[in-house]
Amino acid sequence: MSRRPARRRSRKAGGTEQLLLALGGLVIAAAVIAAVVDFVRAHPWVPVVLVLLVGGATAAWVVTRQRAARWEQVRSQGLRYALTQLDALHHRQFEHAVRDLMRRDGCVNAVQVGGAGDNGADVKATDPFGRQWVIQCKHRRAGMSGAAVGTPDLHVLNGTGRPVHKGDVVVLVTNGRFSKPALDFARSQRLHLVDRAMLGEWASTSRPLWELLRAVPPPRRPPSP
């Protein structure tokens, strides 16, 4: 029976300490606010300077972003790659290059999505006609001398390109070559293949990819003005 009052006193003491701490914090906050108000009254020009500084910094940030966006547009419109440049890339850089080429062609939302769990897609984009593009990239360091892209890679792309990624145009791009079974399989499944020759033409000119491929699905909508 003698222990219960001790616990009650301990709880009461803890509550009192928390209340005192809260009151102390309020007093300090009130003192700081009062000091700031007094300072502003004594120096009314300080808020004006702060507003000007913040406004100037914001304006500079906006101008910088606009210049960067304009430069990116100019850069992407003039983007060109030689096959030797593409051959020298890491496979992830190759995916970025394909993404940038799609952006150059007008797919402003083109993104690189390749990596673990990508379900066969390395680049996804929407073209100016509303068509959804799903692209798998296969980089060969040795170019045409490297191993041919075969049907196993196409099986993965075929199984996910439309059912999972909802692609209208499903493409496999390589800086190398395709095996004969891969060519036959792609033709039977309406998959589009970009081999070294077509990649070279696409990357080194200003022609969009949909002008180079055959039997691309019709536009979903008119191009944006």
N, C-alpha and C positions, 0 to 999 in steps of 0.2 A: 504493500500500500504506500510505502514511503517513496517509491520511485516515480509514480505518476506525476506528482507535482513538479518534480525535477524536469521531466520531459516537457511539461507545459511551459515552465519558465524558460527552457531553452528555445522552444518555438517562438515564444513571445519576444525574447531577446533578439532572435534572428529577424523577426518581422520589424522590430523597431530599428535595427541597423539598416535594413533595406529602405525603410521610410526616410531615415536620416540621410542616406546616400542620395536618394531621389531628390529630397529637398535641397541638399547641397548642390546637386547638379543644376537644378532650376535656378538657384541663386547665382551660380557662376555664369549660366547662360544669360540671365537677366543683366548681370554686370557687363558681360561682353557686348550685348546688344546696346546697352546704354552708352558704353564707351564708343562704339561705332557711330551711334547717332550723334554724340557730341563731336566726334572727329569730323563727320560730314557737315555738321552745322558750321564748324570752324573753317572747313576747307571745302566749300561747295563746288569747286572746280574738279575735285577728284572723281566723282561719279561720271561727269561729262567726259573726262579723259579716258576712263575705263570703257565707257560705251563706245567712244571713237576707236579705241584700240581693238575691242572685240569686233566691232563692225568692219574695221580695216582688215583684220585677220580673216574674217569670214569671207569678205569680198575677194581677198587674195587667194583663198582656198578655192572658191568657185571659179575664178579665172584660170587657175592652174588646172583644175579638173577639165574645164572646157577646152583648154589648149591641148591637154593630153588626149581628150576624145577626138579632137580634130586631127591631131597627128596620127593617132591610131587608124582613123579612117583613111587618111592619105597613104599611110604605110601599107594597110591591108589592100587597098585598091591597086597598088603597084607591086604587090608581093609576087615574087618569082623564085622558083627553086630549080637548080640544075640537078640532074640525077646523081651526079657525083656528090653533091651536098646532101641529098637524101640518104645515099648509101652510108655516109659517114656518121649519121645520127644514131643515138641510142634508140632502142625501140620505143621508149616513152616519148622521146623527142620527136620521133616519127609520127606518133599519134598527135602531138601538138601541132606539127606541121600540117597534117591533114585537116585538123580543126581550123587552123588559120586560113587554109585554102578555101574551106567552106565559108568562112566569114568573108573572105575576099569576094566570093561569088554572090554575097547578099544574104547569107544565113546568119543574121546578127546574133542569134541565140545559140550558135554552135558551141558545144562543150566537149571537153575530153573527159570521158567517164571510165576509161580502161583501168583495170586493177583487179585486186582480189574481189571475187563476187560480182564481176561485171556482166555475167550472163551473156557473154559473146559480143558485147558492144564496147567499142573503144571510143567512138565519137557519135554524138547524136546532134541533130540539127533540124530546123524547119526552114525550108527554102521560101523565097518570096511568093511562091504559088500555093503555100499552105501544106505542102507535102512533108511528111515526117521521114527523115533519113536516119537509118541505123547503119553504122559503118564499123566493120572489124578491120584492123590493120595487122598485116604480117610483114615485118621487116626482115630483110635478108642482108646481112653484112656483105656477103659476096655478090649481091645482085642476081643476075641471071645465072651465075655459077652456083648459087646456093640451092638448097633443097627446094623442090617444087612444092607449092601449096597443094595439099591433097584434099580428098573428100572428108576426112575427120573434122577438119576446121569448118568446112561448109555445113556439116551435119549440126554442129553446135549453133552456128549462125541461123540456119534454117529453122531450128527448133525454138529459137527465142526472138528472132528479129521481128516477126509479126505478132505471135501470140503474147510475148512478154513485153516487148518494147513498143508495140503498136506501130511498126514502121510501114510506110507506104513504099519506100525504096530501100531495099536491103542490099548492102554492098560489101564486098571484100576487096580491100586495096593492098597491093603488094608492090614492092620495088623489084620483085623477082618474077617468077613464072608460075603457071598452074599446070597440074598434071592433066592428062587427057580425061581420066575419070572425073576429075573435078569440073572440067569444062562441061562435060555431058550432064553431070548432076545439077550444076548451076542452071543450065538451060532448061532442064525439066522442072525445076522448082522456082523459076522466075527470080533467081538471084543474079545480081549484077556483079561482074568481075572487072576490076581495074588492074591490068597487068603493067609491066614495066613500060611498055611502049605508050600505053594510054596515060599512065601516070606522068611520063615525061612531057607529053603534049599538054596535059592539064596544068602541071606545075609551072611550065615555062611560058605559058600564054595567058591571055585574059579570058579564055572561054570557060564558062561554068561547066561543071561536071555533067549536068543533065543534057547539055548539048552534045556531049561525046558518047554517052551511053545510048543503047538502042532499047526501044520498047519501054521507056520510062512511063509510069502511070500519068494520066492527064492531070492538069492542075486542079486543086481543090477550090481555088479562088483566083481572081485577077491579081496581078502583081501590085504591090503597094506603090503609090505614086512617088 
